[in-house]
Amino acid sequence: MTTISTFQLESQRGKDAPDELLAFLRDNRGGDVEVNLQQVSTLSGPQIELLLSGHRQWQSEGLSFSLVDANPELESRMTGFGIPSQLFSKEAE
């Protein structure tokens, strides 16, 4: 059974630096990951960039990278910014 590491992204009003997300991705490289967006209503440019880069890296390694518990409005906006819709899981598993 594969273990999935989960990161709870916090709403970061006024913060543009995705330091905690970057640290999580670095610490969990080589394993399946999911980023929980339940508490987030918007993402910063650097966060979007990190999520897209992470997705490409994990995909190239044949690993799972998913975004979970995003509200429909956020999901719609993020797919408009180029985040693939298949990254969004409808529920955390």
Residue, then its C-alpha position, 0 to 999 in steps of 0.5 A: m500500500t502506498t503512503i501519501s504525504t499530505f500538506q494542508l495549505e493555509s490561507q496566506r493573506g498578504k503573503d506571497a512566499p510559498d516557503e512551507l509548500l516548497a519545504f514540504l515538496r522538497d521533504n517528500r520528493g520521491g513519494d506520492v503527495e497531495v496538497n489540501l486546499q480546503q482552507v484556501s480561497t486564492l493562490s499566489g503566483p509563486q504558489i501556482e508556479l510551485l504547484l505546476s512545477g511539482h506536478r511536472q516533476w512528480q509526473s516525470e517520476g511516475l508519482s502521484f501529485s494531487l490537489v484535494d478539497a478545493n472549492p469549485e470556484l478556486e478549482s475553476r480559477m486555477t484551471g484557468f491559470g493552467i493547472p490541469s483539472q485532473l490534479f484536483s481530487k474531489e475528496a481526500e483519500 
